Amino acid sequence: MQEMMRERLERLFSECDKHVLRMNSAKAKLAAVLPLTSVGYSALTEDEIEHIDQFLFRFAKLQDAIGQRLFKSILLFLQEDVEGVPFVDILSKLEKLHLIESSAQWQMLREVRNEIAHQYDDAPELAAQALNAIFDSKTLLESVYLGLKEAYFSRK
């Protein structure tokens, strides 16, 4: 059973590594236009928009992989009982075990992501602010992931 859990976690880490790699690549390609302003947002090229889309897609995929699968899987690997446990309690358990810094940080990451779901094509200032917030949140999301990965490999 533990070997199956290890294989599952390592496949999940591999998937997340790809999301991080592609997210970082997209952000690097946008370095010249970040942070965005309303004028900068309005002047984005098609290539820059594609890089933003790639970044947003990978950010969301990484966040989903962590929140929907990795959190629970790492707790199961550590032999914590999480079957049928509400997500907020999973976050509390992760925080108690020092696997995440705080459940409030994860909630903030969710709020930032949800904010970008709104369409701001007619409000460049709001679009720039929402995109800057999500670009600024990349470091936190990545550090949550890397902390979980480090915790797993140090206990493996």
Secondary structure as the mmCIF struct_conf table of DSSP 4:
data_model
#
loop_
_struct_conf.conf_type_id
_struct_conf.id
_struct_conf.beg_label_comp_id
_struct_conf.beg_label_asym_id
_struct_conf.beg_label_seq_id
_struct_conf.end_label_comp_id
_struct_conf.end_label_asym_id
_struct_conf.end_label_seq_id
HELX_RH_AL_P HELX_RH_AL_P1 GLN A 2 LYS A 29
TURN_TY1_P TURN_TY1_P1 LEU A 30 LEU A 30
HELX_RH_3T_P HELX_RH_3T_P1 ALA A 31 VAL A 33
HELX_LH_PP_P HELX_LH_PP_P1 LEU A 34 LEU A 34
BEND BEND1 PRO A 35 PRO A 35
HELX_LH_PP_P HELX_LH_PP_P2 LEU A 36 LEU A 36
HELX_RH_AL_P HELX_RH_AL_P2 SER A 38 SER A 42
TURN_TY1_P TURN_TY1_P2 ALA A 43 ALA A 43
HELX_RH_AL_P HELX_RH_AL_P3 GLU A 46 ASP A 64
HELX_RH_PI_P HELX_RH_PI_P1 ALA A 65 LEU A 70
HELX_RH_AL_P HELX_RH_AL_P4 PHE A 71 PHE A 77
TURN_TY1_P TURN_TY1_P3 LEU A 78 GLN A 79
TURN_TY1_P TURN_TY1_P4 GLU A 83 GLY A 84
HELX_RH_AL_P HELX_RH_AL_P5 PHE A 87 LYS A 96
TURN_TY1_P TURN_TY1_P5 LEU A 97 HIS A 98
BEND BEND2 LEU A 99 GLU A 101
HELX_RH_AL_P HELX_RH_AL_P6 SER A 103 ILE A 116
TURN_TY1_P TURN_TY1_P6 ALA A 117 ALA A 117
BEND BEND3 HIS A 118 HIS A 118
TURN_TY1_P TURN_TY1_P7 ASP A 121 ASP A 122
HELX_RH_AL_P HELX_RH_AL_P7 PRO A 124 ARG A 155
#
